[in-house]
Amino acid sequence: MKHRLSVIIAAHNEASTIGPLVRHLLQWHRKPEVIVVANGCRDGTARIAKLAGARVLRFDDKLGPDVGRAIGLSIARGDIFLVLDADILVRPAQLEPFVRAVERGVDVALNRYPFPDTKQFHHPTAIAKNALNIFADRSDLRAASLTAVPHALSRQAVNALGPLAFCVPAVAQARALCRSDLRVELAGRVHVGRLNRHRGAAHTKEMRRLIIGDCLEGMSVIIEERGNRAGFTDLGRRRDLAWQDAFLPPSTADVAVIIPTQGERNLPKVIRACSRSNIDHIRLVLNGTDDVQSDDYKGMENVQVDYYRHPVGHDVGRAIGCQQVDSEKYFFTDSDIPLKQEDVTPFLDALDDGVHLALNRLDSVLAKARQTDPPSIVKRFLNIALGRSDLGVSSLTAVPHAIRGEVLREIGADSLAVPPWRRSKPSCLDFAWKRCIRWT
């Protein structure tokens, strides 16, 4: 069966490239219908595209990103839709894999760009796109996105999602990934980073914020469709033990160390390192084991233990420990990490200097080339979305880190049970994130 191909191109002041692009496409053996949505043009783009043989829709006003593509999709006559940019000249041979993918049953055929071994892979917008795919449980797609061209769509996909969904490509992608009747796959490999026209720093910054916002909106669609954790495990986390708002801490301290443990062999070393760092309270949250010998901390008046017969789940021990002691400064670590005194001191010094949250500087020990796993990408994206790209992959998920008591009282100790999550009156935490966090 022969599939009629429609090529959709949104254009704003692209007189220098639109003519050659349209002529190039019309010489393709597939003989596509070429639709140019010229919007807000002041340079003859519409006239040139029409003379070259395109079907042209003209709007006097600028439509904004992606709306022109959605309009083009709504009027296209084909069974396969190929979306391009007006300023990128891509050879038909490079476009063939996208069309062929749809011909063999794929509904959304994405560009494999950016490639993992390039700097573009770690660009903030690529991180956002990658995170969106991870949240949809499609990490295999990496940073491939409907935000980027070229990509191809089946008529079934456009009909199922509706052309207007493509006004925000990340939303269309999220909806497609949440449907079992639509196939989303990688297709061709076009290095658009080498072909894109540079439009200046201001435009680049504006587009970066747009794409990150679009991806956040797409993530909200996934949560709406699949629930608060989008189907990802909570790994036995006993939130009921952490969320005890009426809990009155029986202990007070200037500096408290919280150490969840299941009897790891490095626990004695961790206790010794902390006890030498001017720390007046060490709280062990022993859960899921009775294998810790009291000899590990015998005779140490500043060590107290909370016992739980069953595992309390990931990170919940930190929340429980904080609820047991009221402190001006909290230091968090795990019992399987053999810390030394010099590892602890910088975090506490940072709090003395007025820092609210002191995070471990993970980017200094984990090169970007190795930060291609889903957890690293998601942690980096969270910081980008919060306007703190300088934090890299540093996170409250990772230890060691330290928090001032005033922040913890504001956000609630129970929020530590899920480190990336917070419940708070926004004023204090926004101040902490935006102005005072330093990483050590």
C-alpha positions as CSV (number, residue, x, y, z in Angstrom):
1,M,0.0,0.0,0.0
2,K,1.4,3.4,-1.0
3,H,1.4,5.9,1.8
4,R,1.0,9.6,0.9
5,L,3.6,11.7,2.7
6,S,3.0,15.2,4.1
7,V,5.9,17.4,5.2
8,I,5.0,20.1,7.7
9,I,7.3,23.1,8.1
10,A,6.6,26.1,10.4
11,A,8.5,29.2,9.3
12,H,9.2,32.6,10.7
13,N,11.5,34.8,8.5
14,E,13.3,32.0,6.8
15,A,13.5,33.5,3.2
16,S,17.1,32.4,2.8
17,T,16.4,28.7,3.3
18,I,12.8,28.0,2.6
19,G,13.1,28.0,-1.2
20,P,15.9,25.5,-1.4
21,L,14.3,23.3,1.3
22,V,10.9,23.1,-0.5
23,R,12.5,22.4,-3.9
24,H,14.8,19.7,-2.3
25,L,11.8,17.9,-0.8
26,L,9.7,18.1,-4.0
27,Q,12.5,16.4,-5.9
28,W,12.3,13.4,-3.5
29,H,11.0,10.3,-5.1
30,R,8.2,10.1,-2.5
31,K,6.7,13.3,-4.0
32,P,5.4,14.6,-0.7
33,E,2.8,17.3,0.0
34,V,4.9,20.1,1.5
35,I,3.0,22.5,3.9
36,V,4.6,25.7,5.0
37,V,3.0,27.6,7.9
38,A,4.5,31.1,7.5
39,N,3.8,33.1,10.6
40,G,4.8,36.6,11.5
41,C,7.1,36.8,8.5
42,R,8.3,40.1,7.2
43,D,10.8,38.9,4.6
44,G,8.9,37.2,1.8
45,T,9.0,33.6,3.2
46,A,5.4,32.8,2.3
47,R,5.9,34.1,-1.3
48,I,9.1,32.2,-1.8
49,A,7.7,29.0,-0.4
50,K,4.6,29.2,-2.7
51,L,6.8,29.9,-5.8
52,A,8.9,26.8,-4.9
53,G,5.7,24.6,-4.9
54,A,4.6,24.4,-1.3
55,R,1.1,24.6,0.0
56,V,1.3,27.8,2.2
57,L,-0.7,29.0,5.1
58,R,0.1,32.6,6.0
59,F,-0.5,34.3,9.4
60,D,0.3,37.9,9.9
61,D,1.1,37.4,13.6
62,K,3.8,35.2,15.0
63,L,2.2,32.0,16.4
64,G,4.9,31.1,18.9
65,P,6.9,27.8,19.1
66,D,5.3,24.7,17.7
67,V,1.8,26.1,17.1
68,G,2.6,26.3,13.3
69,R,3.4,22.6,13.3
70,A,0.1,21.8,15.0
71,I,-1.8,23.8,12.4
72,G,0.1,22.1,9.6
73,L,-0.8,18.7,11.0
74,S,-4.4,19.6,11.2
75,I,-4.7,20.2,7.5
76,A,-2.3,17.7,6.1
77,R,-3.7,15.1,3.7
78,G,-1.1,12.4,4.1
79,D,-1.0,9.1,6.0
80,I,2.5,9.8,7.2
81,F,3.6,13.2,8.6
82,L,7.2,14.4,8.6
83,V,8.0,17.5,10.7
84,L,10.9,19.7,9.8
85,D,12.3,23.1,10.6
86,A,12.6,25.8,7.9
87,D,16.2,26.6,8.6
88,I,17.6,23.1,8.5
89,L,18.4,21.5,5.1
90,V,18.3,17.8,5.6
91,R,18.8,15.4,2.6
92,P,15.9,13.1,1.7
93,A,18.2,10.2,2.3
94,Q,18.5,11.2,5.9
95,L,14.7,11.4,6.2
96,E,14.0,8.0,4.7
97,P,14.5,6.1,8.0
98,F,11.8,8.2,9.7
99,V,9.2,7.5,6.9
100,R,10.1,3.8,6.7
101,A,9.7,3.4,10.5
102,V,6.1,4.7,10.2
103,E,5.5,2.4,7.2
104,R,6.4,-0.6,9.2
105,G,4.0,0.3,12.0
106,V,5.7,2.9,14.3
107,D,3.4,5.8,15.2
108,V,6.0,8.2,16.5
109,A,9.5,8.0,14.9
110,L,12.1,10.1,16.7
111,N,15.5,11.4,15.9
112,R,18.3,9.6,17.9
113,Y,20.0,12.9,18.5
114,P,21.7,14.0,20.8
115,F,24.3,11.3,20.9
116,P,25.6,10.1,24.4
117,D,29.2,10.9,23.5
118,T,28.6,14.6,22.7
119,K,28.4,17.7,24.8
120,Q,24.8,18.2,23.6
121,F,23.8,15.2,25.5
122,H,24.4,17.1,28.8
123,H,22.8,20.3,27.7
124,P,19.9,21.4,30.1
125,T,17.2,20.9,27.5
126,A,18.6,17.4,26.6
127,I,18.6,16.5,30.3
128,A,14.9,17.7,30.5
129,K,13.9,15.5,27.5
130,N,15.8,12.6,28.9
131,A,14.1,12.9,32.2
132,L,10.7,13.0,30.6
133,N,11.4,9.7,28.9
134,I,12.7,8.2,32.1
135,F,9.5,9.3,33.9
136,A,7.5,7.5,31.2
137,D,9.6,4.4,31.8
138,R,11.2,4.7,28.4
139,S,14.8,5.4,29.2
140,D,15.8,3.6,26.0
141,L,14.7,6.8,24.1
142,R,17.3,8.8,26.0
143,A,16.9,12.5,25.0
144,A,14.9,11.9,21.8
145,S,11.9,14.2,21.6
146,L,9.1,15.6,19.6
147,T,10.6,19.0,20.5
148,A,13.4,18.2,18.0
149,V,13.3,17.6,14.3
150,P,13.1,15.6,12.2
151,H,10.4,13.3,13.4
152,A,7.6,11.4,11.7
153,L,4.1,10.6,12.8
154,S,1.4,8.2,11.7
155,R,-2.1,9.5,11.0
156,Q,-3.3,7.2,13.8
157,A,-1.1,9.1,16.3
158,V,-2.2,12.5,15.1
159,N,-5.9,11.4,15.2
160,A,-5.5,9.8,18.6
161,L,-3.7,12.7,20.3
162,G,-5.4,15.5,18.3
163,P,-3.3,18.0,16.3
164,L,-3.6,20.6,19.1
165,A,-1.6,18.4,21.5
166,F,1.4,19.1,19.3
167,C,1.4,22.8,20.3
168,V,3.4,21.5,23.3
169,P,5.5,18.6,21.9
170,A,6.5,17.2,25.3
171,V,2.8,16.9,26.2
172,A,2.1,15.1,23.0
173,Q,5.0,12.8,23.6
174,A,3.9,12.1,27.2
175,R,0.4,11.3,26.1
176,A,1.8,9.0,23.3
177,L,4.1,7.2,25.8
178,C,1.1,6.6,28.1
179,R,-0.9,4.9,25.4
180,S,-0.5,1.2,24.8
181,D,-1.9,1.5,21.2
182,L,0.8,3.8,20.0
183,R,4.4,2.7,19.2
184,V,7.1,5.3,19.9
185,E,10.5,4.3,18.6
186,L,13.9,5.8,17.6
187,A,14.4,6.0,13.9
188,G,17.1,8.1,12.0
189,R,20.2,9.8,13.2
190,V,20.4,13.5,12.1
191,H,23.0,15.7,13.9
192,V,20.8,18.8,14.0
193,G,23.3,20.5,16.4
194,R,25.6,21.1,13.4
195,L,22.8,22.4,11.2
196,N,20.9,24.7,13.5
197,R,21.3,28.4,12.9
198,H,22.6,30.3,16.0
199,R,20.1,33.0,17.0
200,G,21.9,34.6,19.8
201,A,22.3,34.1,23.6
202,A,18.9,35.7,24.5
203,H,17.0,33.5,22.1
204,T,18.9,30.4,23.3
205,K,18.1,31.1,26.9
206,E,14.4,31.8,26.1
207,M,14.1,28.5,24.2
208,R,15.9,26.6,27.0
209,R,13.4,27.8,29.6
210,L,10.5,27.0,27.2
211,I,11.6,23.4,26.6
212,I,12.3,22.7,30.3
213,G,8.8,24.1,31.1
214,D,7.3,21.9,28.3
215,C,9.0,18.8,29.7
216,L,7.7,19.6,33.2
217,E,4.2,19.9,31.7
218,G,4.7,16.6,30.0
219,M,5.7,15.0,33.3
220,S,2.5,16.3,34.9
221,V,0.6,14.4,32.2
222,I,2.4,11.2,33.1
223,I,1.6,11.7,36.8
224,E,-2.0,12.4,35.9
225,E,-2.2,9.2,33.8
226,R,-0.2,6.8,36.0
227,G,-0.4,8.2,39.5
228,N,1.9,10.2,41.8
229,R,5.0,8.0,41.3
230,A,4.1,7.1,37.7
231,G,4.4,3.4,38.5
232,F,7.9,3.6,40.0
233,T,8.5,1.6,43.2
234,D,8.6,3.1,46.7
235,L,10.9,0.2,47.7
236,G,9.2,-0.8,50.9
237,R,9.3,2.8,52.3
238,R,7.4,3.0,55.7
239,R,6.2,6.5,55.3
240,D,3.7,6.0,58.2
241,L,6.7,5.8,60.6
242,A,8.1,9.1,59.2
243,W,4.9,11.1,59.1
244,Q,4.3,11.5,62.8
245,D,3.7,15.2,63.1
246,A,2.8,15.1,66.8
247,F,6.2,13.5,67.7
248,L,8.1,15.5,70.4
249,P,11.8,15.0,70.2
250,P,13.1,13.7,73.6
251,S,16.7,14.8,73.0
252,T,18.3,18.1,72.2
253,A,21.7,18.8,70.7
254,D,23.8,21.4,69.0
255,V,25.1,19.0,66.3
256,A,23.4,15.7,65.6
257,V,24.4,12.9,63.3
258,I,21.7,10.6,61.9
259,I,22.9,7.2,60.7
260,P,20.3,4.6,59.5
261,T,21.9,1.1,59.7
262,Q,21.2,-2.5,59.2
263,G,24.4,-3.6,60.8
264,E,27.0,-2.7,58.2
265,R,30.6,-3.5,59.0
266,N,31.8,0.0,58.7
267,L,29.5,1.3,61.4
268,P,32.3,1.5,64.1
269,K,34.5,3.6,61.8
270,V,31.6,6.0,61.0
271,I,30.8,6.4,64.7
272,R,34.5,7.1,65.6
273,A,34.8,9.7,62.8
274,C,31.7,11.5,63.8
275,S,32.6,11.5,67.5
276,R,35.8,13.3,66.8
277,S,34.1,16.1,64.9
278,N,32.6,18.1,67.8
279,I,29.3,16.3,67.4
280,D,27.4,15.9,70.6
281,H,24.7,13.5,69.5
282,I,24.9,10.4,67.3
283,R,21.6,8.8,66.4
284,L,21.6,5.3,65.0
285,V,18.3,4.1,63.5
286,L,18.7,0.3,63.6
287,N,16.2,-1.4,61.4
288,G,15.7,-4.8,59.9
289,T,18.4,-6.5,62.0
290,D,19.6,-7.1,65.5
291,D,23.1,-7.8,64.4
292,V,24.7,-4.6,65.7
293,Q,26.9,-5.3,68.8
294,S,26.7,-2.7,71.6
295,D,30.5,-2.9,71.7
296,D,30.4,-0.7,68.6
297,Y,29.4,2.2,70.7
298,K,29.7,1.0,74.4
299,G,30.7,3.7,76.8
300,M,29.8,6.5,74.3
301,E,27.3,8.7,76.1
302,N,26.4,10.7,73.0
303,V,25.2,7.6,71.0
304,Q,21.6,6.6,71.1
305,V,19.8,3.8,69.2
306,D,16.3,3.5,67.9
307,Y,15.4,-0.2,67.2
308,Y,12.9,-1.3,64.6
309,R,12.5,-5.1,64.0
310,H,11.6,-4.7,60.3
311,P,13.2,-2.6,57.6
312,V,11.7,0.9,57.6
313,G,12.5,1.4,53.9
314,H,14.7,3.7,51.8
315,D,15.6,7.1,53.5
316,V,12.9,6.7,56.2
317,G,15.5,6.1,58.9
318,R,16.8,9.7,58.4
319,A,13.3,11.1,59.0
320,I,12.8,9.0,62.1
321,G,16.2,10.0,63.5
322,C,15.5,13.7,63.1
323,Q,12.2,13.3,64.8
324,Q,14.0,11.9,67.9
325,V,16.4,14.8,68.4
326,D,16.0,18.6,68.2
327,S,19.3,20.0,66.9
328,E,20.7,23.2,65.4
329,K,22.7,21.2,62.8
330,Y,22.1,17.8,61.3
331,F,24.7,15.7,59.5
332,F,23.5,12.6,57.5
333,T,25.5,9.6,56.4
334,D,25.1,5.9,55.8
335,S,26.7,3.3,58.0
336,D,28.4,1.5,55.0
337,I,30.5,4.6,54.1
338,P,33.8,4.6,56.0
339,L,34.1,8.3,56.7
340,K,37.0,10.1,58.2
341,Q,36.9,13.1,60.4
342,E,38.1,15.3,57.6
343,D,35.1,14.1,55.5
344,V,32.7,15.4,58.1
345,T,34.2,18.8,59.0
346,P,33.6,20.7,55.7
347,F,29.8,20.1,55.9
348,L,29.5,21.4,59.4
349,D,31.8,24.3,58.7
350,A,29.5,25.2,55.8
351,L,26.5,25.4,58.1
352,D,28.5,27.6,60.5
353,D,29.1,29.9,57.6
354,G,25.4,30.4,57.1
355,V,24.7,27.7,54.5
356,H,21.3,26.1,54.9
357,L,21.9,22.9,53.0
358,A,25.4,21.5,52.3
359,L,25.4,18.9,49.6
360,N,28.1,16.5,48.5
361,R,29.9,17.8,45.4
362,L,29.2,14.8,43.2
363,D,30.2,16.4,39.9
364,S,33.8,16.5,41.2
365,V,34.0,12.8,41.6
366,L,31.7,11.6,38.8
367,A,32.6,12.9,35.3
368,K,29.8,14.1,33.1
369,A,30.6,11.3,30.6
370,R,29.6,8.8,33.3
371,Q,26.4,10.7,34.2
372,T,24.2,8.9,31.7
373,D,22.3,6.6,34.1
374,P,18.6,7.5,34.8
375,P,19.2,8.5,38.5
376,S,21.9,10.9,37.6
377,I,19.9,12.5,34.8
378,V,16.8,12.9,37.0
379,K,18.8,14.4,39.8
380,R,20.4,16.9,37.5
381,F,17.0,17.7,35.9
382,L,15.5,18.4,39.3
383,N,18.2,21.0,40.0
384,I,17.8,22.5,36.6
385,A,14.0,22.8,37.1
386,L,14.6,24.6,40.4
387,G,16.9,27.1,38.7
388,R,20.1,25.6,40.3
389,S,21.9,23.9,37.4
390,D,25.1,24.8,39.3
391,L,24.3,21.9,41.7
392,G,24.8,19.3,38.9
393,V,23.8,15.9,40.2
394,S,24.2,16.8,43.9
395,S,21.2,15.8,45.8
396,L,19.7,15.1,49.2
397,T,19.3,11.6,47.9
398,A,23.1,11.2,48.3
399,V,25.1,11.2,51.5
400,P,26.9,12.8,53.2
401,H,25.0,16.1,53.5
402,A,24.1,18.5,56.3
403,I,21.0,20.7,57.0
404,R,20.5,23.5,59.5
405,G,17.8,22.8,62.0
406,E,15.7,25.9,61.1
407,V,15.3,24.5,57.5
408,L,14.4,21.1,58.7
409,R,11.8,22.5,61.0
410,E,10.3,24.5,58.2
411,I,10.1,21.7,55.6
412,G,9.3,19.0,58.1
413,A,11.6,16.1,59.1
414,D,9.1,13.7,57.4
415,S,10.1,15.2,54.0
416,L,13.5,13.5,54.3
417,A,11.7,10.1,53.8
418,V,11.6,11.1,50.1
419,P,14.6,13.4,49.6
420,P,13.6,15.1,46.4
421,W,10.2,15.9,47.8
422,R,9.2,18.7,50.2
423,R,6.2,20.0,52.0
424,S,6.7,23.5,53.3
425,K,5.7,27.0,53.7
426,P,7.6,28.1,50.6
427,S,9.3,31.2,52.0
428,C,12.1,29.5,54.0
429,L,12.9,26.7,51.6
430,D,12.8,28.9,48.5
431,F,15.4,31.1,50.3
432,A,17.5,28.1,51.1
433,W,17.5,26.7,47.6
434,K,17.9,29.9,45.7
435,R,20.4,31.9,47.8
436,C,22.3,29.9,50.4
437,I,22.9,26.3,49.3
438,R,26.6,25.6,48.8
439,W,28.1,22.2,48.1
440,T,31.2,21.0,49.7
